[in-house]
Amino acid sequence: MSPPTTTGRRSGTGRRSGTMLLIALVAAGMAVGILAIFFWVPTANCLVPGVAQGQPCFDARPDYVQHIFYMHVPIAYVAYLAFGVVLVGSVAYLKTGKRRWDILAHSSAEIGVLFTGLCLLSGMLWGRPRWGTFWTWDETLTLTFVLFLIYIGYLLFRGLAADPTRGARVAAVIGIVGFVDVPLVHFSMVWWRTLHPAEVIINPAGPQLPASELVTMLFLLAVYTGLYVALMLLRTRLGRAEEALAEAEAALEERPPPRAHVGITP
């Protein structure tokens, strides 16, 4: 391995500075979003059963639990994004065999599992006061849990595979097939009469939220997307470092041992 050049060190420093700036922007955006949730958007929920059809949200009964909604929905959309990146990276890896695509898919799968877990947790916290239970085997919830298990399996298979290359290829197939569950999760709210509230943003009739709620939702969606990008930058950098370390260890193992010099005493 050749030593890093001055240009390479400057490039790495620039990338680290850019990542830290992005993290700072995400933290500031999260603070602004939380303030908007508690002090700007109406404390109401037009998704509760019993609210009259067509009744605007700001006329619905007060519902402080609804604050979770502004975190839950962006987290769910970013989980979709993460698994979409796994799909792209997995297809590209199987086609080209280049490790950078595998690192991209693996990194995004880990982050997608994190966001899906947060999605399930926030949904349970919302559902307990709404449905009287943390969990019900509703179609949308069940499919989301299945999605979580699929990509947990993806990560477990990679970690347990004796042959890393074969493990990466099989995991790529899992990542591609597993993405089929993403549209099932999303459209289950349309295809079946589930307990889960109906889609209020990507809706054939247009967004079903008043302006303040929609702006807050889209703003936090941008913030969580920025968080995903920042985590991806950090995780792919770690993946490249792990790859370089593995290559260095392999090179050391292949190097023949030094010959012993035996001195002859006269």
Secondary structure, DSSP 8 states (H G I E B T S, - for coil): -----HHHHHHHHHHHHHHHHHHHHHHHHHHHHHHHHHHTS-SB-TTSTTS-TT--GGGS-B-GGGGGHHHHHHHHHHHHHHHHHHHHHHHHHHHH--HHHHHHHHHHHHHHHHHHHHHHHHHHHHHHHHHSSS----HHHHHHHHHHHHHHHHHHHHHH-SSHHHHHHHHHHHHHHHTTHHHHHHHHHHHS--SS---SSS-TT---S-HHHHHHHHHHHHHHHHHHHHHHHHHHHHHHHHHHHHHHHHHHHHS-----------
